[in-house]
Amino acid sequence: QVQLVESGGGLVQPGGSLRLSCAPSRNIISSAPMMGWYRQAPGKQRDVVAVITKSGSTDYADAVKGRFTVSRDSTKNIMYLQMNNLKPEDTAVYYCNLATPSGLFWGQGTQVTVSS
């Protein structure tokens, strides 16, 4: 089992920035086949935001391309999501996801609210 702990959410004005962090409970960042960020707005399904593979390849939802950047620091065992030029429609609970041969793991989520 792996626990994932997200942090970094909060309230920000449109056009602002936030950086989310995801810290697994054991040293797995460098070996995980895939990790990613998902988000779920009220009344909507949970959608993928960004993913990063073991090789470092990344992919993004069209809605966040050019504004969000997913990265990882293997030495610190942390995955990040840098979010710039935030928009009200980015408001959601953001979840960290880890895909391993043993299964999928989710964090508890962190709230991001973009509002003036």
C-alpha positions in Angstrom: 0.0 0.0 0.0 1.0 3.6 -0.7 -0.5 6.7 0.9 -0.4 9.9 -1.2 -0.6 13.2 0.5 -1.4 16.3 -1.5 -0.7 19.9 -0.4 -0.6 23.4 -1.8 -4.2 24.1 -2.6 -6.0 27.3 -1.6 -7.8 30.4 -2.8 -6.2 32.4 -5.6 -7.4 35.2 -7.8 -7.8 34.7 -11.6 -4.5 34.9 -13.3 -2.6 33.8 -10.2 -0.5 30.7 -9.6 -0.3 27.8 -7.2 2.0 24.8 -6.9 0.5 21.5 -5.7 2.7 18.8 -4.2 2.1 15.0 -3.9 4.2 13.0 -1.4 4.0 9.2 -1.5 4.5 7.4 1.8 7.5 5.5 0.4 10.2 6.1 -2.1 8.4 5.3 -5.3 8.5 8.4 -7.5 11.4 7.3 -9.6 10.0 3.8 -10.3 6.3 4.4 -10.7 5.2 3.6 -14.2 2.9 6.6 -14.2 1.7 9.4 -11.9 -0.7 12.1 -12.5 -3.1 14.8 -11.3 -6.8 14.7 -11.7 -9.5 17.1 -10.7 -13.2 17.0 -9.8 -15.4 20.0 -9.8 -18.8 20.0 -8.0 -21.4 17.9 -9.9 -18.8 16.8 -12.5 -16.8 13.6 -13.0 -13.1 13.3 -12.1 -11.0 14.2 -15.1 -7.3 13.8 -15.8 -5.3 17.0 -15.7 -1.7 15.9 -16.3 0.4 12.7 -16.2 4.0 11.9 -16.1 5.6 8.5 -16.9 8.6 6.8 -15.5 10.6 8.0 -18.5 9.6 11.6 -17.8 7.1 11.9 -20.7 4.2 14.2 -19.9 0.8 14.8 -21.2 -1.9 17.4 -20.4 -5.6 17.9 -20.8 -6.3 20.5 -23.5 -7.9 22.9 -21.0 -4.6 23.3 -19.1 -1.9 23.0 -21.9 0.5 25.9 -21.7 -0.6 26.9 -18.2 0.1 23.8 -16.0 3.3 21.8 -15.7 3.7 18.5 -14.0 7.1 17.5 -12.7 8.8 15.3 -10.1 11.8 15.4 -7.9 13.1 11.9 -7.3 15.6 13.0 -4.7 12.7 14.5 -2.6 10.2 11.8 -3.6 7.6 14.5 -4.6 5.5 15.2 -7.6 4.4 18.7 -8.4 1.8 20.5 -10.4 2.7 24.1 -11.2 -0.5 26.0 -12.2 -0.2 29.4 -13.8 -2.7 31.8 -15.2 -5.5 30.1 -13.2 -9.0 30.6 -14.3 -12.3 30.2 -12.4 -13.0 27.1 -14.3 -9.9 25.5 -12.7 -11.8 25.4 -9.4 -11.9 21.8 -8.2 -10.6 19.3 -5.8 -7.2 18.1 -7.2 -6.2 14.5 -6.6 -2.8 12.9 -7.0 -2.8 9.4 -8.6 -0.2 6.7 -8.7 -0.4 3.7 -11.1 1.7 0.7 -10.2 1.6 -3.0 -11.1 -0.2 -3.5 -7.8 -3.0 -1.1 -8.6 -4.1 2.5 -8.5 -3.6 4.8 -5.5 -5.3 8.1 -4.8 -4.6 10.9 -2.4 -7.3 12.6 -0.3 -7.4 15.7 -2.5 -6.7 19.3 -2.1 -9.1 22.2 -2.9 -8.2 24.8 -5.4 -10.5 27.8 -5.7 -10.0 30.5 -8.3 -12.1 33.5 -7.5 -11.9 37.3 -7.2 
